[in-house]
Amino acid sequence: MAQIGKASSKRGKPSYVMSIIGVTLVLFLLGIVGWLVINTSKLGDYFRENVEVKVDLTDKVTPKDSAALMEYFAAQPYIKSYEFITKDMAKKRYLKDGNSDFSTILDVNPLPQGIYFHLKQGYVQVDTLQRISTEIREGPYAGYISDISYPVSLVSSINDYFRNISLIILGIAVILAIVVIFLIDNTIRLAMFSNRFLIKTMQMVGATRSFISKPLAIRAIINGAISAGIAILLVYVLISVAENFVPWLSVVRSSATLLLLFLVLLIIGITITFFSTWRSVSKYLRMKLDELY
């Protein structure tokens, strides 16, 4: 019986190698799509959190008032980051944007001081911004505020664009996930098909179901882990190369999310290969010898 097991191992190696290659390629493709889904979401968050809201203050605001205003904004749940902009800082920003220097015709700086802040990505919606603007205008420091401005059309465009792109990529990911399961299952079944006579022979000489299934199941888990490991390595190399050519990709990169993607690939690789192998073995054990031809 031990010799039968050795023969099974030797004759099964070519099919195992091909199944590992097949599963690796499929998992690699799934990993790429998963990375695109993650990057699309992160990129959308990055652009949303770079939308700037400007709260212009009146000239009567004193340093003490500005400190109180800063404390007020710091306590708000929607604030990601904020900065107090003096009149001189506002002028530097104005000139940096390519505008002409007004000091040649004006003796005073007409630009207001203010507080500029960025919102957390979940609050960057047109209706939410309108609500926040109303709250600030009607808040305890309403008398110090002269104007509130933010790019409405830009916010609307960002949300519409990334919503549509995310739906398209998510749809592709779902379809691909189904195809991946089908392809991996077929790859494993083809690998097990070449071993069907060995499985049946072992059963006919008295080997128990667990004796036959256990080594094949362990082999399936190992092969699934190997396939996932190679696929993860290939995806990581691809991401590294892509980030070298497109630097902003590293800005939106999340190590925790990337590790989660790799863990999902590992689980999928092991789980599907294990259950496909177990199902194939059970199928051949139930079949009669004549049905194997």
C-alpha positions in Angstrom: 0.0 0.0 0.0 2.9 2.3 0.7 4.3 1.6 -2.8 1.0 2.5 -4.3 1.1 5.8 -2.4 4.7 6.4 -3.8 3.5 5.6 -7.3 0.6 8.0 -6.9 3.0 10.7 -5.8 5.4 10.2 -8.7 2.7 10.0 -11.4 0.8 12.9 -9.9 3.7 15.4 -9.9 3.3 16.7 -13.5 -0.4 17.4 -12.9 0.3 19.0 -9.6 2.9 21.3 -11.2 0.4 22.3 -13.9 -2.3 22.9 -11.3 0.0 25.1 -9.3 0.8 27.2 -12.4 -2.9 27.4 -13.3 -4.0 28.4 -9.9 -1.2 30.9 -9.5 -2.1 32.7 -12.8 -5.8 32.9 -11.8 -5.0 34.2 -8.3 -2.5 36.7 -9.8 -5.3 38.1 -12.0 -7.6 38.3 -9.1 -5.0 40.1 -7.0 -4.5 42.7 -9.7 -8.2 43.5 -9.9 -8.4 43.5 -6.1 -5.5 46.0 -6.0 -7.3 48.2 -8.6 -10.5 48.2 -6.4 -8.5 49.2 -3.3 -6.6 51.9 -5.2 -9.7 53.4 -6.7 -11.3 53.7 -3.3 -8.2 55.1 -1.7 -7.6 57.5 -4.6 -11.2 58.8 -4.2 -10.6 59.3 -0.5 -7.3 61.1 -1.2 -9.0 63.6 -3.6 -11.9 64.2 -1.2 -9.7 64.9 1.7 -7.8 67.5 -0.3 -10.9 69.6 -0.9 -10.3 72.8 1.0 -13.0 74.8 2.8 -12.3 78.5 3.4 -13.8 80.3 6.3 -13.1 84.0 5.9 -13.0 86.1 9.0 -13.8 89.7 9.6 -11.1 92.2 10.4 -12.4 92.7 14.0 -11.2 89.2 15.0 -8.4 89.5 17.6 -5.7 86.9 18.4 -7.7 85.8 21.4 -10.8 85.3 19.1 -8.8 83.4 16.6 -7.5 81.1 19.3 -11.1 80.4 20.4 -12.1 79.8 16.8 -9.3 77.3 16.3 -10.4 75.4 19.4 -14.0 75.4 18.1 -13.0 73.9 14.7 -10.6 71.4 16.3 -13.5 70.0 18.3 -15.6 69.3 15.2 -15.9 65.7 14.1 -15.7 66.4 10.4 -12.3 68.2 10.6 -9.3 66.3 9.2 -6.8 69.2 9.3 -7.0 73.0 9.7 -4.9 76.0 9.5 -5.2 79.7 10.5 -4.4 81.9 7.5 -3.2 85.4 8.3 -3.6 88.3 5.8 0.0 88.0 4.8 -0.3 84.2 4.3 -3.4 84.8 2.2 -1.4 87.2 0.0 1.3 84.6 -0.5 -1.2 82.0 -1.5 -2.8 84.5 -3.9 0.5 85.3 -5.6 1.4 81.6 -5.7 -1.7 80.9 -7.7 -0.4 83.2 -10.5 -2.4 86.3 -9.7 -0.8 89.8 -10.1 0.5 91.7 -7.1 -2.1 94.1 -6.0 0.3 96.0 -3.7 1.4 98.1 -6.6 -2.0 99.8 -6.7 -3.3 99.3 -3.2 -1.8 100.4 0.1 -3.6 97.8 2.1 -4.1 94.0 1.8 -7.7 93.4 0.9 -7.5 89.7 1.4 -9.2 88.5 4.6 -7.7 86.3 7.3 -9.4 83.0 7.8 -9.4 79.4 8.8 -8.9 76.9 6.0 -9.7 73.2 6.7 -9.9 69.8 5.0 -12.7 67.4 5.8 -12.6 63.7 6.5 -13.6 61.8 3.3 -17.0 60.7 4.6 -18.1 64.3 4.9 -17.2 65.4 1.4 -20.7 65.5 0.0 -22.4 68.5 -1.5 -25.4 68.3 0.9 -23.1 67.6 3.9 -20.9 70.6 3.1 -24.1 72.8 2.9 -25.2 71.5 6.3 -21.7 72.2 7.8 -21.6 75.6 6.3 -25.0 76.4 7.8 -23.9 75.2 11.2 -20.8 77.4 11.1 -22.8 80.4 10.0 -25.3 79.9 12.8 -22.8 78.8 15.4 -21.4 80.6 18.4 -18.8 82.5 16.3 -21.1 83.5 13.5 -20.4 87.2 14.1 -16.7 86.7 13.2 -17.4 85.0 9.9 -17.7 87.0 6.7 -17.8 84.2 4.1 -17.5 80.4 3.6 -16.5 79.0 0.3 -15.7 75.6 -1.2 -15.6 74.1 -4.7 -19.1 72.7 -5.1 -18.7 71.6 -8.7 -15.4 69.9 -7.9 -16.9 67.9 -5.0 -19.8 66.8 -7.1 -17.5 65.7 -10.0 -15.1 63.8 -7.7 -18.0 61.9 -6.1 -19.7 61.1 -9.4 -16.5 60.0 -11.1 -15.2 57.7 -8.4 -18.7 56.3 -7.7 -19.0 55.2 -11.4 -15.5 53.9 -11.6 -15.9 52.0 -8.3 -19.1 50.4 -9.5 -17.5 49.3 -12.8 -14.4 47.8 -11.2 -16.4 46.2 -8.4 -18.7 44.6 -11.0 -15.6 43.3 -12.8 -14.2 42.0 -9.5 -17.4 40.1 -8.7 -17.5 38.5 -12.2 -13.8 37.6 -12.0 -14.2 36.1 -8.5 -16.9 33.7 -9.9 -14.7 32.9 -12.9 -11.7 32.3 -10.5 -13.6 29.8 -8.4 -14.7 28.0 -11.6 -11.2 28.0 -13.2 -9.5 26.8 -10.0 -12.1 24.1 -9.5 -11.6 22.9 -13.1 -7.8 23.0 -12.8 -7.8 20.9 -9.7 -10.4 18.4 -11.1 -8.2 18.0 -14.2 -5.2 17.3 -12.0 -7.2 14.7 -10.0 -8.5 13.1 -13.2 -5.1 11.9 -14.1 -4.9 10.1 -10.7 -8.4 8.5 -10.8 -7.1 5.0 -11.4 -4.6 5.2 -8.6 -7.3 6.4 -6.2 -9.6 3.6 -7.3 -6.7 1.0 -7.0 -5.9 2.1 -3.5 -9.6 1.7 -2.6 -9.7 -1.8 -4.2 -6.8 -3.1 -2.2 -8.5 -2.1 1.1 -7.3 1.5 1.8 -9.8 3.5 3.8 -11.4 6.7 2.5 -9.4 8.8 5.1 -6.1 7.0 4.2 -6.7 7.9 0.5 -8.1 11.4 1.0 -5.8 12.7 3.8 -2.5 12.9 1.8 -4.3 14.3 -1.2 -6.0 16.9 1.0 -2.7 17.9 2.6 -1.1 18.1 -0.8 -3.9 20.3 -2.0 -3.5 22.7 1.0 0.3 22.9 0.3 -0.3 23.4 -3.4 -2.9 26.1 -2.7 -0.5 27.9 -0.3 2.3 27.7 -2.9 0.1 29.1 -5.6 -1.1 31.9 -3.4 2.4 32.7 -2.3 3.7 32.9 -5.8 0.7 35.0 -6.9 1.2 37.4 -3.9 4.9 37.8 -4.8 4.0 38.6 -8.4 1.3 41.1 -7.4 3.7 42.8 -4.9 6.4 43.1 -7.6 3.8 44.5 -10.0 2.7 47.1 -7.4 6.3 48.1 -6.7 7.0 48.6 -10.4 3.8 50.5 -10.9 4.6 52.8 -7.9 8.0 53.6 -9.4 6.4 54.7 -12.7 3.4 56.4 -11.1 4.6 58.0 -7.8 1.2 59.1 -6.6 0.2 55.4 -6.2 2.5 55.2 -3.2 0.6 58.1 -1.6 -2.7 56.2 -1.5 -1.0 52.9 -0.6 -2.3 51.3 2.6 -0.1 48.5 4.0 -2.9 47.2 6.2 -5.3 46.9 3.2 -2.6 45.4 1.0 -1.9 42.7 3.7 -5.7 42.0 3.9 -5.7 41.5 0.1 -2.8 39.1 0.3 -4.5 37.2 3.1 -7.7 36.9 1.0 -5.6 35.5 -1.9 -4.0 32.9 0.5 -7.4 31.9 1.9 -9.0 31.6 -1.5 -6.0 29.6 -2.9 -6.0 27.1 0.0 -9.8 26.8 0.4 -10.8 26.2 -3.2 -7.9 23.8 -3.9 -8.8 21.8 -0.7 -12.5 21.5 -1.4 -12.0 20.8 -5.1 -9.6 18.0 -4.3 -11.8 16.6 -1.6 -14.8 16.7 -3.9 -12.9 15.0 -6.8 -11.5 12.2 -4.5 -15.0 11.5 -3.1 -16.4 11.4 -6.6 -13.9 8.8 -7.9 -14.3 6.7 -4.7 -18.0 6.5 -5.4 -17.6 5.6 -9.0 -17.4 2.0 -10.3 -14.2 1.0 -12.1 -15.9 0.8 -15.5 -17.1 4.4 -15.1 -13.5 5.7 -14.8 -12.8 4.9 -18.5 
